[in-house]
Amino acid sequence: MQKTLKKYFTLSGITLHSGKISNIKVNPAPANTGILFKRTDLKVPHQECLVEANIKNIEFSELCTKISNVYGNSVSTIEHLMSAFHGLGIDNAIIEIDNSELPILDGSSLDYVLKIKSVGIRNLQTKRKIINILRPIIFKENDSYIKVTPSNNLRINYTIVYDHALIKEQKLNFDLDTEYNYTNIISNSRTFGFKDEVERLKERGLIAGGSLENAIVLDNEGIINNSALRHDNEFVRHKVLDFIGDIYLLGNRVRGSFEIFKGGHKLTHELAKLIMSDKSNWKLVIENADSQKLSFPTLNHKKELSASF
């Protein structure tokens, strides 16, 4: 069945990019609402305040995920909350926010997960619909790529490569349906950046709210935070966290096996757009006990849909 919260919760904190304080109230919502943001700071008609979390509303933004409605009103840095929703199976929620950006909190989705668990999750009386991937689809950009193939679950095989002694190449295989609920696997993994890059971004007026309290920062020697890494491979775990949030912008949970090499927000957004661009790529079905036992025909790889820039 579709799920929502049992009751609302609130959170406040500094935003990563603008450096302002943002207050959010996450409310239960009826079936088929989806994930909907409501800008309470705007003095405009009600409909113009609403921004649906859907791939059709994606707007290009550096370093985060940003969505905008047709009136030009936007909400950004939504990926960590979306990851918590996706990971914990929340289909419907209305998020009131008095800012154009969600708080960064500790740079992970941990606070969102803990809040959701504290207020509880409620089953609604409407069956959930899920997106089944029907054929291989790939999006490439330079030496980065993301590929999805049909699967009975949402499976993620993620590889990152950085020219840094502490990271080098990290890989993670992850099954969303069975593992996200364990808080210390994905949800507490923090965003990260490199000291010289952080300094350049701050000079450009970006990441005004960034600090060692909400991100892992690396110099040539290692991390400069006073606290240790939460996981030896926290870097790739955070990339998986972001991906889980970004792919939920398809508007429904998805069944597919995703292989990601040197990915990021843009790569995920472009693949999601490519999936939805052709109805032969996917099928929306009602989730039931048999959805874990789906079978797919052997596919001719010549029919694989791909795009690259």
Secondary structure, DSSP 8 states (H G I E B T S, - for coil): --EEESS-EEEEEE-TTT--EEEEEEE---TT--EEEEETT--S-HHHHEEE-SGGGEE--TTS-EEE-TTS-EEE--HHHHHHHHHHT---EEEEESSSB---TTSSSHHHHHHHHHH-EEE-SS--EEEEE-S-EEEEETTEEEEEE--SSEEEEEEEE-SSTTTSEEEEEEEHHHHTTSTTTTTT---EEEHHHHHHHHHTT--TT--TTSSEEE-SSSB-SSS--SSTTHHHHHHHHHHHHHHGGGSSEEEEEEEEES--HHHHHHHHHHHHT-TTSEEEEE--GGGGG-------GGG-EEEE-
